[in-house]
Amino acid sequence: MEKKELKEDSPKGADVASGIVKFLVDVVDETGETVAIATILTMVKKLDQA
């Protein structure tokens, strides 16, 4: 196993405008019956940090 150092986009402790986006997914079959429900959480950051 090889260890790699990951470079961060911003230094630790920097204020970054970010948030969590929640997607509610309802999977239905051909009869319209719900067969699965999921919540997807995605962390996002604002493109323009000015």
N, C-alpha and C positions, 0 to 999 in steps of 0.2 A: 504494500500500500504506500502510495506517495503522498506526502504532506505538501499542500500548496497554501501560500498565504494569499488571502483575498484582499484586494484593494477596495476601500470604501469610497463612495462618491463624495462624502463630506466628513470632516473630522469629528471625532467623538465630542458630544456636548454642544454641537452647533444646532441652532434653531432651524428646523426644516419644516416648512408647511406641508403637512401630510395628514392623511386620514384613512378611514376604513370604509370601503364600499361593500355593501351586502347585496348579493343577488339571490333572490328566492326562485328556485327552479322547480317547476311542476311538470313531471313527465307523464304524458297520457298515451294510452294505446289507441288503436284504430276505432274503438267504440267510444272513446272519450273518457274512459275510466282512468283515474289517477293510479299509476303503478309505482311512482317514486316521487319523493319530495326531498330537496336538498337546499341547504343554504351555503353559498360560496362566499367566503370572506377574502377580500383582496386589499392589501395595503398599497396606497398610492401616494405619490408626492407631487406637489404642484410644479409644473414645468418652469414657470417664471418665479423665481424665489426673491425677486426684488421687492 
